[in-house]
Amino acid sequence: MNEITRRDFLKRAALGATVATLAPASWTRAANPSPGLTPAQEIEERVRAAQPLLGGKIPANLADRLGTTHYDGHYFLTQKPYLVEGAEAIHRLGMNVAKFWLREDSLPGYSYHSDWRIPLDSRLVDLLQHKYYVEALALPFRTVAFEIFPLSRKPGGYLDDESDFAEEEKQFHEVAAYLLQHYAQRDVTFILQHWEGDWMLRDQEGKTWTTLPADELKRRCDGFVRFLAARQRGVERARHASGPSRAKVYHAAEVNRVWDGAKGIPTLTTHVLPQVALDLVSWSSYDGMDSAVHAWQGIELIRQHMQPSPAFGKPTVYIGEIGKPENTGATAKEIVAWWDRAMGVYLAQEIPWFIHWELYCNEPKDGTKSDRRPRQAGELRGFWLLRPDGSLGHAAKYLTTLLQHAGGRLPDALRQA
């Protein structure tokens, strides 16, 4: 049986993608890494200097930059509604950043001990007023990101030639306006983003495309630009119309195949980002985590192609998703070393947020995602901070140790020899 990964559950959760017919053709534009990228030797030196296990200083605001995702875990630790349970667990870990899913349907990834009773005509803003979201967002998070799928019910609708994406703009305006008003007395940032956009652009989840007719490539890119622009307009309209508010709402696109652009393969980074101004870009950064150099330069490539909105005034990239499975053969030492290198990159690059995948593991080894029975640790791949018995995973032990020493350095006894 083919192993089903974290991406498969999102595909089945209503991206609505149809499989495209690919035919041999040359790309209309080949992308190559910019000569302006930081040299590898300099990157290695700067990352080593920032790595906490090598004596790098831990920023005092780490808790406001470090977070994790909660959705579709395959076990639970309490009898509370699953969204609320996860939000409280993130808060107890000492992280002030959380990512949740926001969808106007039955929210299967938050099904444990929950009775959503979502009317068929519900809108995204209605979901935010549901008692589970209200309770989760009452916790003192400083930043909350929401993953929001395309709202079109039509397969591939977010690339529809005829669509003006008015519904995307309207609902993003509604959500942003509600958040700015309802949380006006609180210093909290909300980020509204879609899931991994390169899979959406390719319309063929999980596969690296190599050929596509030029007219089809243009159709998809043009559609994606309009899709993002509509969401951005909705958020900007809400910001402009908002009264005084300590809350902030931003819109982000998420890229996930940055390094394919170095091979001349069209990506969201090379073919879409230059055409639309955005508040933020999120990188689901698995394709850059084989080395510090790729992680560093991947961030630079996104910044070089991104067109920033006035919100930040400069290209601003955050890590929307990063994780390493802990139940597939890697040792604790290897996992911690991998995380320390990643943190060295993020801290040296002054990344505003970096969000771990995820709180509870969502990937059964047997691939039966539809089976929602609670799983034991041995049945899962190990994308977790909290294991099924409630104990901390290797990444959680490392990250919570950093939080405990924020503003200083790790004691000699905890550093790498």
C-alpha positions as CSV (number, residue, x, y, z in Angstrom):
1,M,0.0,0.0,0.0
2,N,1.3,3.4,-0.9
3,E,2.0,5.5,2.2
4,I,-0.4,8.4,2.6
5,T,1.3,11.6,3.8
6,R,0.2,14.7,5.5
7,R,-0.7,16.2,2.1
8,D,-3.2,13.5,1.3
9,F,-5.6,14.4,4.0
10,L,-5.6,18.0,2.8
11,K,-6.3,16.8,-0.8
12,R,-9.3,14.9,0.5
13,A,-10.4,17.7,2.7
14,A,-11.7,19.7,-0.3
15,L,-9.0,21.4,-2.2
16,G,-11.2,20.4,-5.1
17,A,-8.2,19.8,-7.5
18,T,-8.7,18.0,-10.7
19,V,-5.9,16.1,-12.4
20,A,-4.5,18.1,-15.2
21,T,-3.4,16.6,-18.5
22,L,0.2,17.4,-19.0
23,A,1.8,17.4,-22.4
24,P,5.4,17.9,-23.5
25,A,6.1,21.6,-24.0
26,S,8.7,24.1,-23.1
27,W,8.1,26.5,-20.2
28,T,7.4,30.1,-21.1
29,R,10.0,31.2,-18.5
30,A,12.8,29.4,-16.8
31,A,13.8,30.5,-13.3
32,N,17.4,30.3,-12.0
33,P,18.7,31.2,-8.6
34,S,19.6,34.8,-8.4
35,P,23.4,35.6,-8.3
36,G,22.5,37.9,-5.3
37,L,22.1,34.9,-2.9
38,T,24.3,34.8,0.2
39,P,27.4,32.6,-0.4
40,A,27.3,29.1,1.2
41,Q,30.3,29.6,3.4
42,E,28.9,32.9,4.9
43,I,25.6,31.2,5.5
44,E,27.2,28.3,7.3
45,E,29.1,30.7,9.5
46,R,26.1,32.8,10.4
47,V,23.9,29.9,11.1
48,R,26.5,28.2,13.4
49,A,26.8,31.5,15.3
50,A,23.0,31.6,15.8
51,Q,22.4,27.9,16.7
52,P,21.4,27.7,20.4
53,L,23.2,24.4,20.9
54,L,26.4,26.0,19.8
55,G,26.0,29.0,22.1
56,G,23.8,31.2,20.0
57,K,21.7,33.7,21.9
58,I,18.0,32.9,22.2
59,P,15.8,35.9,21.5
60,A,13.7,37.2,24.4
61,N,10.6,37.2,22.2
62,L,10.9,33.6,21.1
63,A,7.5,32.7,22.6
64,D,5.9,35.3,20.3
65,R,7.6,33.9,17.2
66,L,7.4,30.1,17.8
67,G,4.2,28.2,17.3
68,T,2.6,25.0,16.2
69,T,-0.4,23.8,14.1
70,H,-3.4,21.9,15.5
71,Y,-5.6,20.1,13.1
72,D,-6.5,16.4,12.3
73,G,-4.4,14.8,15.0
74,H,-5.3,11.1,15.4
75,Y,-5.5,11.0,19.2
76,F,-6.6,13.2,22.1
77,L,-5.5,13.7,25.7
78,T,-8.7,15.1,27.3
79,Q,-12.5,15.1,26.9
80,K,-12.7,18.7,25.9
81,P,-13.7,19.8,22.4
82,Y,-10.8,19.0,20.2
83,L,-10.1,22.5,19.0
84,V,-10.1,23.8,22.5
85,E,-8.0,21.0,23.8
86,G,-5.3,21.7,21.2
87,A,-5.4,25.5,21.8
88,E,-4.9,25.0,25.5
89,A,-2.1,22.5,25.0
90,I,-0.2,25.0,22.7
91,H,-0.6,27.6,25.4
92,R,0.7,25.3,28.1
93,L,3.8,24.6,26.0
94,G,4.6,28.3,26.3
95,M,4.0,29.1,22.6
96,N,2.2,32.3,21.8
97,V,1.7,31.4,18.1
98,A,-1.0,28.9,16.9
99,K,-2.3,27.8,13.5
100,F,-5.8,26.5,13.1
101,W,-8.0,25.5,10.2
102,L,-11.0,27.6,9.3
103,R,-13.6,26.0,7.0
104,E,-17.3,26.4,6.6
105,D,-18.0,22.7,6.8
106,S,-18.1,19.9,9.4
107,L,-14.4,20.4,10.3
108,P,-13.6,16.7,10.5
109,G,-10.1,17.5,11.8
110,Y,-11.7,18.8,15.0
111,S,-14.2,16.1,15.5
112,Y,-13.2,14.5,18.8
113,H,-15.6,15.4,21.6
114,S,-17.2,18.1,19.4
115,D,-20.7,18.8,18.1
116,W,-20.2,21.6,15.6
117,R,-23.7,21.7,14.1
118,I,-22.6,24.0,11.3
119,P,-25.5,25.2,9.2
120,L,-25.1,24.7,5.5
121,D,-25.2,28.4,4.8
122,S,-22.5,29.3,7.3
123,R,-19.8,31.7,6.3
124,L,-16.3,31.8,7.6
125,V,-17.1,34.7,9.9
126,D,-19.9,32.6,11.4
127,L,-17.4,29.9,12.3
128,L,-15.3,32.4,14.2
129,Q,-18.3,33.1,16.4
130,H,-18.8,29.4,17.2
131,K,-18.2,28.7,20.9
132,Y,-15.2,26.4,20.2
133,Y,-13.4,29.1,18.2
134,V,-14.4,31.8,20.8
135,E,-12.9,29.7,23.6
136,A,-9.8,28.8,21.7
137,L,-9.1,32.4,20.7
138,A,-9.7,33.7,24.2
139,L,-6.3,32.3,25.2
140,P,-3.6,34.9,25.2
141,F,-2.0,34.0,21.8
142,R,-0.1,36.9,20.2
143,T,-0.4,35.5,16.7
144,V,-3.0,33.2,15.2
145,A,-2.8,31.9,11.6
146,F,-5.8,30.4,9.8
147,E,-5.5,28.0,6.9
148,I,-8.5,28.8,4.6
149,F,-9.1,26.7,1.5
150,P,-10.5,28.2,-1.7
151,L,-14.2,28.9,-1.1
152,S,-15.3,27.8,-4.6
153,R,-17.2,24.5,-4.5
154,K,-16.3,23.9,-8.2
155,P,-13.3,21.7,-8.8
156,G,-10.4,23.9,-9.7
157,G,-12.6,26.9,-9.1
158,Y,-9.7,29.0,-7.8
159,L,-8.2,28.9,-11.3
160,D,-11.5,29.6,-13.1
161,D,-11.1,31.9,-16.1
162,E,-14.5,33.4,-15.6
163,S,-14.2,34.0,-11.8
164,D,-13.7,37.5,-10.4
165,F,-13.3,35.8,-6.9
166,A,-15.8,38.2,-5.5
167,E,-16.8,35.7,-2.8
168,E,-13.2,35.3,-1.7
169,E,-12.9,39.1,-1.4
170,K,-16.2,39.4,0.5
171,Q,-15.6,36.6,3.0
172,F,-12.0,37.7,3.7
173,H,-13.4,41.2,4.3
174,E,-16.0,39.9,6.7
175,V,-13.4,37.8,8.6
176,A,-10.9,40.6,8.8
177,A,-13.5,43.2,9.9
178,Y,-14.8,40.9,12.6
179,L,-11.3,40.2,14.0
180,L,-10.3,43.8,14.0
181,Q,-13.5,44.8,15.8
182,H,-14.0,41.9,18.2
183,Y,-10.3,41.8,19.3
184,A,-9.8,45.6,19.1
185,Q,-8.6,45.8,22.8
186,R,-6.0,43.1,22.4
187,D,-2.5,43.0,21.0
188,V,-3.0,40.1,18.7
189,T,-2.1,39.4,15.0
190,F,-4.2,37.3,12.7
191,I,-2.9,35.8,9.5
192,L,-5.3,34.5,6.8
193,Q,-3.6,32.2,4.4
194,H,-4.2,29.3,2.0
195,W,-2.5,25.9,2.2
196,E,0.6,25.0,0.0
197,G,0.0,27.0,-3.1
198,D,2.3,25.1,-5.5
199,W,0.2,22.0,-5.2
200,M,-2.9,24.2,-5.9
201,L,-1.2,25.8,-8.9
202,R,-0.2,22.4,-10.3
203,D,-3.7,21.1,-9.8
204,Q,-2.1,17.7,-9.3
205,E,-1.4,17.1,-5.7
206,G,2.0,15.7,-4.6
207,K,3.7,15.4,-8.0
208,T,6.4,17.5,-9.6
209,W,5.3,18.7,-12.9
210,T,7.8,18.9,-15.7
211,T,5.8,19.8,-18.8
212,L,2.7,21.9,-19.4
213,P,1.3,23.8,-22.5
214,A,2.2,27.4,-22.2
215,D,-1.4,28.6,-22.5
216,E,-2.4,26.3,-19.7
217,L,0.4,27.6,-17.5
218,K,-0.6,31.2,-18.2
219,R,-4.3,30.4,-17.4
220,R,-3.4,28.9,-14.0
221,C,-1.0,31.7,-13.1
222,D,-3.4,34.4,-14.1
223,G,-6.2,32.7,-12.1
224,F,-4.0,32.4,-9.1
225,V,-3.0,36.1,-9.3
226,R,-6.7,37.1,-9.3
227,F,-7.4,34.7,-6.5
228,L,-4.7,36.1,-4.2
229,A,-5.5,39.7,-5.2
230,A,-9.2,39.2,-4.3
231,R,-8.2,37.9,-0.8
232,Q,-5.7,40.7,-0.3
233,R,-8.3,43.3,-1.3
234,G,-10.8,41.9,1.2
235,V,-8.3,42.2,4.0
236,E,-7.1,45.7,3.0
237,R,-10.7,47.0,2.7
238,A,-11.3,45.8,6.3
239,R,-8.1,47.5,7.5
240,H,-8.9,50.8,5.8
241,A,-12.5,50.8,7.2
242,S,-11.6,49.7,10.7
243,G,-11.7,52.0,13.6
244,P,-8.9,52.1,16.3
245,S,-7.9,48.5,16.9
246,R,-4.9,47.0,18.7
247,A,-5.5,43.8,16.7
248,K,-3.9,43.3,13.3
249,V,-5.0,41.2,10.3
250,Y,-2.7,40.3,7.4
251,H,-3.1,38.1,4.3
252,A,-0.5,35.6,3.1
253,A,0.2,33.3,0.2
254,E,1.9,30.0,1.0
255,V,4.6,28.6,-1.3
256,N,6.0,25.1,-0.9
257,R,8.2,24.2,-4.0
258,V,10.7,27.1,-4.0
259,W,13.6,25.1,-5.1
260,D,11.9,23.7,-8.2
261,G,12.3,27.2,-9.6
262,A,16.1,26.6,-9.7
263,K,15.4,23.7,-12.1
264,G,13.5,25.9,-14.5
265,I,10.1,24.6,-13.3
266,P,7.4,27.2,-12.9
267,T,6.5,27.8,-9.2
268,L,4.2,30.1,-7.3
269,T,7.4,31.9,-6.2
270,T,8.6,32.6,-9.7
271,H,5.4,32.9,-11.7
272,V,2.8,34.3,-9.4
273,L,4.4,36.3,-6.5
274,P,5.9,38.9,-8.8
275,Q,2.5,39.8,-10.2
276,V,0.5,40.5,-7.0
277,A,1.3,42.6,-3.9
278,L,0.8,40.7,-0.6
279,D,1.3,41.4,3.1
280,L,3.2,38.2,3.7
281,V,4.4,35.0,2.2
282,S,4.5,31.8,4.1
283,W,6.9,29.0,3.2
284,S,5.9,25.4,3.9
285,S,9.6,24.8,3.8
286,Y,10.2,21.0,3.6
287,D,11.9,21.4,0.2
288,G,14.6,23.6,1.7
289,M,15.4,21.7,4.9
290,D,18.1,19.4,3.5
291,S,20.8,22.0,4.4
292,A,21.2,25.3,6.1
293,V,22.2,26.8,2.7
294,H,19.0,25.7,1.0
295,A,16.9,26.9,3.9
296,W,18.6,30.3,4.0
297,Q,18.7,30.9,0.2
298,G,15.1,29.7,-0.2
299,I,14.0,32.5,2.1
300,E,16.1,34.9,0.0
301,L,14.5,33.6,-3.3
302,I,11.0,34.2,-1.9
303,R,11.9,37.7,-0.8
304,Q,13.4,38.5,-4.2
305,H,10.3,37.6,-6.1
306,M,7.7,38.9,-3.6
307,Q,5.9,42.2,-4.2
308,P,5.1,43.6,-0.7
309,S,2.0,45.5,0.2
310,P,2.4,48.7,2.3
311,A,1.6,46.7,5.5
312,F,5.2,45.8,6.2
313,G,6.9,47.9,3.5
314,K,9.3,45.2,2.6
315,P,9.2,41.5,1.5
316,T,8.3,39.6,4.6
317,V,8.5,35.8,4.8
318,Y,7.6,33.5,7.6
319,I,7.9,29.7,8.0
320,G,4.3,28.6,7.9
321,E,5.1,24.9,8.2
322,I,8.1,22.8,9.2
323,G,8.5,19.5,10.9
324,K,10.3,16.2,11.0
325,P,8.7,12.8,11.8
326,E,10.1,11.3,14.9
327,N,8.9,7.7,14.4
328,T,10.6,6.7,11.2
329,G,14.1,5.8,12.2
330,A,15.8,9.1,13.1
331,T,17.5,9.2,16.5
332,A,16.7,11.8,19.2
333,K,20.1,13.3,18.7
334,E,19.6,13.6,14.9
335,I,16.2,15.2,15.3
336,V,17.4,17.8,17.8
337,A,20.5,18.6,15.6
338,W,18.1,19.1,12.6
339,W,15.9,21.4,14.6
340,D,18.9,23.4,16.0
341,R,20.2,24.0,12.5
342,A,16.7,25.1,11.4
343,M,16.5,27.5,14.4
344,G,20.0,28.8,13.5
345,V,18.7,29.8,10.1
346,Y,15.4,31.3,11.4
347,L,17.1,33.3,14.1
348,A,20.0,34.6,12.0
349,Q,17.5,35.6,9.3
350,E,15.2,37.3,11.9
351,I,12.1,35.4,10.7
352,P,9.1,36.8,12.4
353,W,7.2,33.5,12.9
354,F,8.1,29.8,12.5
355,I,5.3,27.3,12.9
356,H,5.9,23.6,13.7
357,W,3.9,20.8,12.1
358,E,2.2,19.8,14.3
359,L,0.8,19.5,17.9
360,Y,-0.6,16.0,17.5
361,C,0.5,13.6,14.7
362,N,-1.9,13.4,11.8
363,E,-0.2,10.6,9.8
364,P,-1.0,7.0,10.6
365,K,1.6,4.6,9.3
366,D,-1.0,2.5,7.6
367,G,-2.4,5.4,5.7
368,T,-6.0,5.0,6.8
369,K,-6.7,8.7,7.3
370,S,-10.5,8.2,7.3
371,D,-10.2,6.0,10.3
372,R,-10.6,8.4,13.2
373,R,-10.1,5.9,16.0
374,P,-7.4,7.2,18.5
375,R,-4.0,5.8,17.6
376,Q,-1.0,4.7,19.7
377,A,2.5,6.1,19.1
378,G,3.7,3.0,17.2
379,E,0.9,3.5,14.7
380,L,2.0,7.0,13.7
381,R,4.9,8.6,11.8
382,G,5.6,11.1,14.6
383,F,4.8,14.6,13.4
384,W,4.1,15.7,17.0
385,L,5.0,17.8,19.9
386,L,2.8,15.8,22.3
387,R,2.8,12.1,21.9
388,P,-0.4,10.0,22.4
389,D,0.6,9.3,26.0
390,G,0.9,13.1,26.6
391,S,4.7,13.0,26.9
392,L,6.9,15.5,25.0
393,G,8.5,14.5,21.7
394,H,12.1,15.2,20.9
395,A,11.3,18.5,19.1
396,A,9.1,19.6,22.0
397,K,11.8,18.9,24.6
398,Y,14.3,21.0,22.5
399,L,11.9,23.8,21.7
400,T,10.5,24.1,25.3
401,T,14.1,24.2,26.6
402,L,14.8,27.2,24.3
403,L,11.7,28.9,25.6
404,Q,12.8,28.4,29.2
405,H,16.1,30.2,28.4
406,A,14.7,32.9,26.1
407,G,16.7,36.1,26.4
408,G,19.9,34.3,27.2
409,R,21.9,31.3,26.1
410,L,21.7,27.6,26.9
411,P,23.7,26.5,29.9
412,D,27.0,24.8,29.1
413,A,25.6,21.5,30.3
414,L,22.8,21.6,27.6
415,R,25.0,22.7,24.7
416,Q,26.4,20.4,22.0
417,A,29.9,19.3,22.7
